[in-house]
Amino acid sequence: MATFVQAAPLFQQLGETSSLAAALIWSVSITLYTKFGAGISGIRLNIFKGTIAGTLLLLTVAVLKLPLPQAVGKLPILALSGVVGIALGDSLFFTSLSRIGAGMTSAVQCLAPLISALIAAVVLGESMNTAETVGMVITVAAVTGVVFFNQRGDAPLALLPRDRLLKGIGYALAAAVCQGVAVVLARQAMQEVHVLYGTLARLLPATVVLLLLQWRLSRPGMGGDQRIWTPRKRGSVLTLAAFMGTYLGLMLLSLSTKYTKAGVGAALSSTYPIWVIPVARVMIGERSNWRSVVFTVFAVLGIVVMVMGGGPEG
């Protein structure tokens, strides 16, 4: 098994802070996608956000005049991570979102940290101390509780056909596996690459794969949606969602991947369902019950345990 050495962060717990910031940003972008992305296929939505964010990342690299990365051997690994996590994982996530909604999709996504930790233990030899393990379990359980009790009021999923429900859960589970694999793939490769280049190396190949897939599906007789871009009247809002969720969110996730353990980073970034509660209430007037508030407190407690109890990296 190869020796894994983590790069030194600019300040202590940079990775954990980036994970939480990404979760907060995603809570806003997911709320926007849920309201304004209805009726748009997962692949089209993924192409749209990838194109917007990729263009912004290229402009950022040009403005900062960053030198080309020397560790070119790591770029194919990052590209594979992007194809698995962004092209495949995000498309599956959006597909699940359109079938079973944000609540159930997010609940299944809570499995991603556990998958990341398990794969990282086998591939990278990472281990989590007692505090990190307890904190991760508390956070994942609490996030699951938040999502579950948010579904209890009018039980919208009870009206769904069983086949649609099972397919939606299957898409969400597959997305969680993709995200778990992608985090571990990027974790080691990101150590020797600037965050901006690392993010580009993940995003651009993923967008190219999505464009090829969309082209293939759009050919006559394939039965796919031949439109790539979103309706113009919703374009500005979805552009904002892409800027926040993909441009800023992916850079923060890259920092997290580089500077914190895979299981911890995935657990912290996966807390976005709890932040959706206040964000959705402010933005679209969605209310939450007292059980969700209680589970939110426990989720924050789990975050504190993870961050404060984290051991030295290496």
C-alpha positions as CSV (number, residue, x, y, z in Angstrom):
1,M,0.0,0.0,0.0
2,A,1.5,3.4,-1.0
3,T,2.5,5.9,1.7
4,F,0.1,8.8,2.0
5,V,1.5,12.2,3.1
6,Q,-0.9,15.1,3.4
7,A,0.2,18.7,2.4
8,A,0.4,21.3,5.2
9,P,-2.8,23.5,5.3
10,L,-2.5,27.3,5.6
11,F,-4.2,27.1,9.0
12,Q,-5.4,24.4,11.3
13,Q,-8.7,22.8,10.3
14,L,-8.8,24.5,6.9
15,G,-10.3,21.3,5.5
16,E,-13.1,21.1,8.0
17,T,-14.0,24.8,7.6
18,S,-14.1,24.4,3.8
19,S,-16.4,21.3,4.2
20,L,-18.9,23.2,6.3
21,A,-18.7,26.3,4.0
22,A,-19.4,24.0,1.0
23,A,-22.4,22.5,2.8
24,L,-23.9,25.9,3.5
25,I,-23.4,27.0,-0.1
26,W,-25.0,23.8,-1.4
27,S,-28.0,24.3,0.8
28,V,-28.7,27.5,-1.1
29,S,-27.9,26.1,-4.6
30,I,-30.0,23.0,-4.0
31,T,-33.0,25.1,-2.9
32,L,-32.6,27.1,-6.2
33,Y,-32.3,23.9,-8.3
34,T,-35.3,22.4,-6.6
35,K,-37.5,25.4,-7.3
36,F,-36.2,26.6,-10.7
37,G,-34.8,23.3,-12.2
38,A,-38.1,21.4,-12.2
39,G,-38.7,19.6,-15.5
40,I,-35.0,19.8,-16.6
41,S,-33.2,16.5,-17.1
42,G,-30.3,15.7,-14.7
43,I,-27.8,15.5,-17.5
44,R,-28.8,18.9,-19.0
45,L,-28.7,20.6,-15.5
46,N,-25.3,19.0,-14.9
47,I,-24.0,20.3,-18.3
48,F,-25.3,23.8,-17.6
49,K,-23.7,24.1,-14.2
50,G,-20.4,22.5,-15.4
51,T,-20.1,24.9,-18.3
52,I,-20.8,27.9,-16.1
53,A,-18.4,26.9,-13.4
54,G,-15.7,25.6,-15.8
55,T,-15.7,29.0,-17.6
56,L,-15.4,30.9,-14.3
57,L,-12.5,28.6,-13.1
58,L,-10.6,29.1,-16.4
59,L,-11.0,32.9,-16.0
60,T,-9.8,32.7,-12.4
61,V,-6.7,30.8,-13.4
62,A,-6.0,33.3,-16.1
63,V,-6.4,36.3,-13.9
64,L,-4.2,34.8,-11.1
65,K,-1.6,33.7,-13.7
66,L,-1.1,30.4,-11.9
67,P,1.9,28.3,-13.2
68,L,1.0,25.1,-14.8
69,P,0.9,22.1,-12.4
70,Q,4.1,20.0,-12.3
71,A,2.4,16.9,-11.0
72,V,0.8,16.1,-14.3
73,G,0.7,12.4,-13.4
74,K,-2.0,13.2,-10.9
75,L,-4.4,14.9,-13.4
76,P,-5.8,11.7,-14.9
77,I,-6.7,10.5,-11.4
78,L,-8.5,13.8,-10.7
79,A,-10.2,13.5,-14.1
80,L,-11.5,10.1,-13.2
81,S,-12.7,11.4,-9.8
82,G,-14.6,14.1,-11.7
83,V,-16.2,11.7,-14.1
84,V,-17.3,9.4,-11.3
85,G,-18.4,12.1,-8.8
86,I,-19.6,15.0,-11.0
87,A,-20.6,13.5,-14.4
88,L,-22.1,10.3,-13.0
89,G,-22.8,11.1,-9.3
90,D,-24.4,14.6,-9.8
91,S,-26.5,13.4,-12.7
92,L,-27.8,10.5,-10.6
93,F,-28.4,13.0,-7.7
94,F,-30.5,15.4,-10.0
95,T,-32.4,12.4,-11.4
96,S,-33.2,11.2,-7.9
97,L,-34.1,14.8,-6.9
98,S,-36.7,14.9,-9.6
99,R,-38.3,11.6,-8.6
100,I,-38.4,11.5,-4.8
101,G,-37.5,15.1,-3.8
102,A,-34.7,16.8,-1.9
103,G,-35.6,15.2,1.5
104,M,-35.3,11.5,0.7
105,T,-32.5,12.0,-1.8
106,S,-30.5,13.9,0.9
107,A,-31.2,11.2,3.4
108,V,-29.7,8.5,1.2
109,Q,-26.7,10.8,0.4
110,C,-25.9,10.6,4.1
111,L,-24.4,7.2,3.4
112,A,-21.6,8.9,1.3
113,P,-19.4,9.7,4.4
114,L,-19.5,6.1,5.6
115,I,-18.6,4.9,2.1
116,S,-15.7,7.4,1.9
117,A,-14.4,6.4,5.3
118,L,-14.6,2.7,4.4
119,I,-12.8,3.1,1.1
120,A,-10.2,5.4,2.5
121,A,-9.4,2.9,5.2
122,V,-8.8,0.2,2.6
123,V,-7.0,2.3,-0.1
124,L,-5.2,5.1,1.9
125,G,-4.8,3.3,5.2
126,E,-6.6,6.2,7.0
127,S,-8.1,5.6,10.4
128,M,-10.5,7.7,12.4
129,N,-10.0,8.2,16.2
130,T,-12.8,7.6,18.6
131,A,-14.0,11.2,18.7
132,E,-14.1,11.5,14.9
133,T,-16.0,8.2,14.6
134,V,-18.5,9.2,17.3
135,G,-18.9,12.7,15.8
136,M,-19.4,11.2,12.3
137,V,-22.0,8.8,13.5
138,I,-23.9,11.5,15.4
139,T,-23.9,13.9,12.4
140,V,-24.9,11.3,9.9
141,A,-27.7,10.0,12.2
142,A,-28.9,13.5,13.0
143,V,-29.0,14.6,9.3
144,T,-30.9,11.4,8.5
145,G,-33.4,12.3,11.3
146,V,-33.8,15.8,10.1
147,V,-34.7,14.6,6.6
148,F,-36.9,11.8,7.9
149,F,-39.0,13.9,10.2
150,N,-39.3,16.6,7.5
151,Q,-41.2,13.9,5.5
152,R,-43.6,13.0,8.3
153,G,-46.0,16.0,8.1
154,D,-48.0,15.4,4.9
155,A,-46.0,12.3,3.9
156,P,-45.6,13.3,0.2
157,L,-43.7,10.1,-0.6
158,A,-46.7,8.0,0.4
159,L,-48.5,9.1,-2.8
160,L,-45.7,8.0,-5.1
161,P,-45.9,4.8,-7.1
162,R,-43.8,2.1,-5.5
163,D,-41.7,1.7,-8.7
164,R,-40.9,5.4,-8.9
165,L,-40.0,5.4,-5.2
166,L,-37.6,2.4,-5.5
167,K,-36.0,3.8,-8.6
168,G,-35.5,7.2,-7.0
169,I,-33.9,5.6,-3.9
170,G,-31.7,3.5,-6.2
171,Y,-30.5,6.6,-8.1
172,A,-29.7,8.3,-4.8
173,L,-27.8,5.3,-3.4
174,A,-25.8,5.1,-6.6
175,A,-25.0,8.8,-6.3
176,A,-23.8,8.3,-2.8
177,V,-21.5,5.5,-3.9
178,C,-20.1,7.7,-6.7
179,Q,-19.4,10.6,-4.3
180,G,-17.7,8.3,-1.8
181,V,-15.4,6.8,-4.5
182,A,-14.7,10.2,-6.0
183,V,-13.6,11.7,-2.7
184,V,-11.1,9.0,-2.1
185,L,-9.8,9.1,-5.7
186,A,-9.2,12.9,-5.4
187,R,-7.8,12.8,-1.8
188,Q,-4.3,11.6,-2.6
189,A,-4.0,13.2,-6.0
190,M,-5.0,16.6,-4.7
191,Q,-2.0,16.8,-2.4
192,E,0.4,17.8,-5.2
193,V,-1.9,20.0,-7.3
194,H,-3.2,23.6,-6.7
195,V,-6.8,23.6,-5.7
196,L,-7.9,25.6,-8.8
197,Y,-6.2,23.2,-11.2
198,G,-7.4,20.2,-9.2
199,T,-11.0,21.5,-9.5
200,L,-10.6,22.1,-13.2
201,A,-9.1,18.7,-13.7
202,R,-12.2,17.2,-12.1
203,L,-14.8,19.5,-13.7
204,L,-13.8,19.8,-17.3
205,P,-13.5,16.1,-18.2
206,A,-16.8,15.5,-16.4
207,T,-18.5,18.2,-18.5
208,V,-17.0,16.8,-21.7
209,V,-18.3,13.3,-20.9
210,L,-21.7,14.8,-20.2
211,L,-21.8,16.6,-23.5
212,L,-20.9,13.4,-25.4
213,L,-23.6,11.6,-23.5
214,Q,-26.1,14.3,-24.2
215,W,-25.1,14.2,-27.9
216,R,-25.5,10.5,-28.0
217,L,-29.0,10.6,-26.3
218,S,-30.1,13.5,-28.6
219,R,-29.4,11.5,-31.8
220,P,-32.6,10.6,-33.8
221,G,-34.2,7.4,-32.5
222,M,-32.5,7.5,-29.1
223,G,-35.5,9.2,-27.4
224,G,-33.4,11.7,-25.5
225,D,-34.0,15.3,-24.7
226,Q,-32.4,17.3,-27.6
227,R,-32.3,20.5,-25.7
228,I,-29.1,21.2,-23.7
229,W,-29.6,24.6,-22.1
230,T,-32.2,25.6,-19.6
231,P,-35.2,27.8,-20.4
232,R,-34.1,31.4,-20.7
233,K,-36.5,32.8,-18.1
234,R,-34.9,30.6,-15.5
235,G,-31.3,30.9,-16.8
236,S,-30.2,33.8,-14.5
237,V,-31.3,32.0,-11.3
238,L,-29.7,28.7,-12.3
239,T,-26.5,30.5,-13.3
240,L,-26.4,31.9,-9.8
241,A,-26.9,28.4,-8.4
242,A,-24.1,27.1,-10.7
243,F,-21.8,29.8,-9.5
244,M,-22.4,29.1,-5.9
245,G,-22.8,25.3,-5.9
246,T,-20.3,24.3,-8.5
247,Y,-17.7,27.1,-8.8
248,L,-17.5,28.0,-5.1
249,G,-18.7,24.7,-3.8
250,L,-16.2,22.6,-5.8
251,M,-13.3,24.7,-4.8
252,L,-14.2,24.4,-1.2
253,L,-14.7,20.7,-1.6
254,S,-11.2,20.5,-3.2
255,L,-9.8,22.2,-0.1
256,S,-11.6,19.8,2.1
257,T,-10.4,16.8,0.1
258,K,-6.9,18.0,0.3
259,Y,-6.7,19.0,3.9
260,T,-8.9,16.7,5.9
261,K,-9.6,12.9,6.2
262,A,-12.0,11.5,3.6
263,G,-14.6,10.4,6.2
264,V,-14.6,13.6,8.2
265,G,-14.7,15.9,5.2
266,A,-17.5,13.9,3.5
267,A,-19.5,13.9,6.8
268,L,-19.2,17.7,7.3
269,S,-20.0,18.5,3.6
270,S,-22.9,16.1,3.8
271,T,-24.6,18.2,6.5
272,Y,-26.2,20.4,3.8
273,P,-29.7,18.9,4.4
274,I,-29.8,20.5,7.9
275,W,-28.8,23.9,6.5
276,V,-31.6,23.6,3.9
277,I,-34.1,24.0,6.7
278,P,-33.5,27.6,7.5
279,V,-32.4,28.5,4.0
280,A,-35.6,27.0,2.5
281,R,-37.7,28.8,5.1
282,V,-36.2,32.2,4.2
283,M,-36.1,31.7,0.4
284,I,-39.3,29.8,-0.3
285,G,-41.2,29.9,3.0
286,E,-40.9,26.2,3.8
287,R,-41.5,25.4,7.5
288,S,-39.9,22.7,9.7
289,N,-41.3,20.9,12.7
290,W,-39.7,20.9,16.2
291,R,-38.2,17.4,15.6
292,S,-36.1,18.8,12.8
293,V,-34.8,21.5,15.1
294,V,-33.8,19.0,17.7
295,F,-32.0,16.8,15.2
296,T,-30.3,20.0,13.8
297,V,-28.8,20.6,17.3
298,F,-27.5,17.1,17.5
299,A,-26.0,17.4,14.0
300,V,-24.1,20.5,15.1
301,L,-23.0,18.7,18.2
302,G,-21.6,15.9,16.0
303,I,-19.8,18.5,13.9
304,V,-18.2,20.0,17.1
305,V,-17.1,16.5,18.3
306,M,-15.5,15.8,14.9
307,V,-13.7,19.1,14.5
308,M,-12.5,19.4,18.1
309,G,-11.6,15.7,18.5
310,G,-9.7,15.4,15.2
311,G,-6.2,14.1,15.5
312,P,-3.1,15.1,13.5
313,E,-3.2,14.3,9.8
314,G,-0.7,12.1,8.0
